[in-house]
Amino acid sequence: MGFLRGVPPNTATLTMQAEFGDVYQYWIGPLRVIGVCNVEDIQYIFAHRHIYEKSSSHMDRLRVFLPDSLVSTTGANYKRHATIVLSLFRGAKVLSNLHLIYDCTDKLLDVWRSQADDPSYIHLDMVKDCQNLLLDIFGFIGFDYDLQTLGNDDSSQSNRLKKSLKDYLDVIALALLLPVTIAKIYVKFNSRYRQALNVIREYTDRIIEQEQSKGSETILERKRKCLIASLVGSRQQDEKIELALPEEKRKGLSSKEIFEEILLFLVAGSETTSTALSWFIHLTSKNPRVQAKIKAELGDNRQHYLSIEQLDSLEYLDCVIQEVLRFVPPAISTIRSVTSDDRLPASGAQLYKDDEVIINIYNLTRDKRYWKIDPDLFYPERFQGEDKDHHPFTLIPFGGGHRQCIGQDLARFELKAIIARLMQRVTFGDGGPQNHLKLSHADYNPPESISFSNQLQLLAEVDHLS
Ligand code: HEM
C-alpha cells in the first residue's frame, strides 16, 4: 500500500478502489481486512447491527490502553456505560454551553493579541492552538473544570497536561499498529507512557475531587446535565459485589471505569473537533472568497455574542462546516466485525463470520458517482445547489449505525459557535510557502497529504483588534 514509503492511508485506499473495485481485501500485518467503498453496501452494514458489530480486533487493540471504557465494550457492558454517558452530548443538551464556547474563543483571541508584535499580522501554530482551545472547552463542558490549556505560559501546570496527553497519544498511535501482545509489552515498559498516565491521573483525581466536594445532592441534581456528575454519581457502592454479578445485572461504574471514561473523553472530546477546526482555518486561508461570504452572512455585528437563533440562521456557515467534514474528514474510516456469514447486497461480496470490514468514509467523499460537483473541489456552495440532496451515507464523518460517534451534536455545535466567533474578529490569510513548515513525507498538495495535518503551520492576520 506504500505506507512505508510515506503514502498516506487515504491515498492508498483511493488507489486500491481504482485498481480493484468497490470491495477488496488486504492485510495489515497478520490481520486480513475487507475494504468497502460503495454507498449501498455501507448503508446495509450500518443498518444490520446484529451482523456487523464494532470490530473485535480493533477493540482488542483499544483494550491495551482503555480496557474498561465505553469504546472497548459490547453487549450488556456497553449498555451499562452508554446509559451513563450517551444522552449528555445529544441535541438540546449541548446548546446551554454556547456562552462558555464564546468565552473560551475570546480567551484564545486575547492570547493571540498578546503575542502580536505587529497587531495586524500574527504568525501562529494554529494546530496547537486549536487543540488547546477544544481541550479548554471540553474541560468546562464535560468536567466543569478549568484545565487552563489556553495561555502563553509554557511552564504552567496545565502545560503538563497538554504534554502528557500528547505523549499518551503518540505512544498509542504507534502501539495501535503493533500486534496486541507486542503492544502490551511496548506500553508496559514505555516510561514516557507511564509518566504521561501518572500526570493525567493527577488531573482526573482533581476533577473527581472537585465534583465530590459539591455534595451528593448537588451531584444527583446535575447527573442528567453534566458528564462528570453522571460519572461520579454512578460510582458503585461495592465494586466487589458488582463484579461478582453477571454482566447484565451490574449497575454503575467502578473507580477504574470512571478514570478511563474521563481519559477517553479528554481525548475523544477534543482531538477530532480540533482537527476539523484546524482544517477550516487552513482551507479558508486558501479561499478568501469563502471567508468573505461567511463574514457577509454574519453582518456588521463584530462584537456581540450571537444568540442561539442568530447562530442557527447561518446557513452558509453550515455548508462550510459540512464541506470541511467532507473534504478532509478527521476519521477516514471505521471498522466492523462480521458476526455471521453474509453477502453484501450491491457488490454481491461474500463475507464470513469473523471477517473485519473497513468502511471507507474518505473514499465516499471523493467518489464522482455520488457528487454532481467535482468532489476534489473545496466548494461549500455544493450543499446549496447540485449536491444538496446527496445520498445521506455518502457523507458520514461521524460513522453510522448504533456505534456512531456520540459527540457529533456537540462537535458540530462547537465548530459552528467557534467559527462564527472567530469570523467576527479575525481573517485568516495564507502566509505563503515561506511560512509553512516543510512536510516530512510530501509537500502539502491537497487532497493527498491530509494525514500530515498536524505538521502544517498557518498564518493568521488579525483584521480587527479592539
Ligand atoms: C469533528 C469531530 C468528530 C469526528 C469527525 C468524530 C468521528 C468519530 C467516528 C468516525 C467514530 C466511529 C463511529 C463508527 O464506528 O461508526 C467516532 C466514535 C466516537 N466518538 Fe467521535 N468524532 C468527533 C467528535 C467527538 C466528540 C466531541 C466526542 C465526545 C464528546 C466524541 C466521542 C466519541 C466516542 C466516545 C466514540 C466511540 C463510540 C462507540 O464506540 O460507541 N467524538 N467518532
Residues whose N, C-alpha, C, O or C-beta is under 5 A from the ligand:
A	BS01	HEM	L70 V71 F89 A268 G269 T272 T273 A276 P330 A331 T334 P397 F398 G399 G400 R403 Q404 C405 I406 G407 Q408 L410 A411
